[in-house]
């Protein structure tokens, strides 16, 4: 993990998990480099608490700024969907 980078975390409910085809909670950690967003980790969960819990158990937990606005995490979700 590059300590010089800024990492961001966000989560949002009711997004489709491609592996199950069901709406679930999506959470992600991302950073920006040269104006480009790069998702470094993401999770799907059944509840909001579980989404936060997965992040809290990750190596990213103490290194992120939490964003509560929906747009950044939706853009991270769209990036993940392009990778699937």
C-alpha positions as CSV (number, residue, x, y, z in Angstrom):
1,X,0.0,0.0,0.0
2,X,1.4,3.4,-1.0
3,X,1.3,5.6,2.0
4,X,1.6,8.7,-0.2
5,X,-1.8,8.0,-1.8
6,X,-5.2,9.1,-0.6
7,X,-7.7,6.3,-0.4
8,X,-11.5,6.6,-0.3
9,X,-14.2,4.3,0.9
10,X,-17.9,4.3,0.2
11,X,-20.8,1.9,0.2
12,X,-24.3,1.8,-1.4
13,X,-27.2,-0.6,-1.2
14,X,-29.4,-2.1,-4.0
15,X,-26.7,-2.6,-6.6
16,X,-26.5,-5.8,-8.6
17,X,-23.9,-8.4,-7.6
18,X,-23.0,-9.9,-11.0
19,X,-22.1,-13.3,-9.3
20,X,-25.6,-13.8,-7.9
21,X,-27.7,-11.4,-10.1
22,X,-29.3,-10.1,-6.9
23,X,-29.3,-6.5,-5.5
24,X,-26.8,-6.3,-2.6
25,X,-24.7,-3.8,-0.7
26,X,-21.6,-2.7,-2.6
27,X,-18.6,-1.2,-1.0
28,X,-15.2,-0.2,-2.4
29,X,-11.9,1.4,-1.8
30,X,-10.4,3.5,-4.6
31,X,-7.7,6.1,-5.3
32,X,-7.0,8.6,-8.0
33,X,-3.9,8.8,-10.1
34,X,-3.5,11.4,-12.8
35,X,-7.2,12.2,-12.6
36,X,-8.2,8.5,-13.1
37,X,-10.1,6.5,-10.5
38,X,-8.7,3.1,-9.7
39,X,-10.6,0.7,-7.5
40,X,-8.2,-1.2,-5.3
41,X,-10.7,-3.4,-3.4
42,X,-14.5,-4.1,-3.4
43,X,-17.0,-6.3,-1.7
44,X,-20.7,-7.2,-1.9
45,X,-22.7,-7.9,1.2
46,X,-26.2,-8.6,2.3
47,X,-26.5,-5.8,4.8
48,X,-25.0,-2.4,5.4
49,X,-23.3,-3.6,8.6
50,X,-21.7,-6.5,6.7
51,X,-20.5,-4.1,4.0
52,X,-18.8,-1.9,6.6
53,X,-17.5,-5.0,8.4
54,X,-15.7,-6.3,5.4
55,X,-14.0,-3.0,4.9
56,X,-13.1,-2.8,8.6
57,X,-11.5,-6.2,8.4
58,X,-9.4,-5.2,5.4
59,X,-5.9,-3.7,5.2
60,X,-7.5,-0.5,3.9
61,X,-9.6,0.3,7.0
62,X,-7.3,2.9,8.7
63,X,-6.2,4.4,5.5
64,X,-9.4,5.7,3.9
65,X,-11.5,8.8,3.8
66,X,-15.1,7.8,4.1
67,X,-17.4,9.4,1.5
68,X,-21.1,9.4,2.2
69,X,-22.2,11.0,-1.1
70,X,-23.6,8.4,-3.6
71,X,-21.9,9.5,-6.8
72,X,-18.3,8.4,-6.1
73,X,-19.2,4.9,-5.0
74,X,-21.6,4.6,-8.0
75,X,-18.7,5.5,-10.3
76,X,-16.5,2.9,-8.5
77,X,-19.3,0.3,-9.0
78,X,-19.5,1.2,-12.7
79,X,-15.7,0.7,-13.0
80,X,-16.0,-2.7,-11.3
81,X,-18.8,-3.7,-13.7
82,X,-16.5,-2.9,-16.7
83,X,-13.9,-5.3,-15.2
84,X,-16.3,-8.2,-14.8
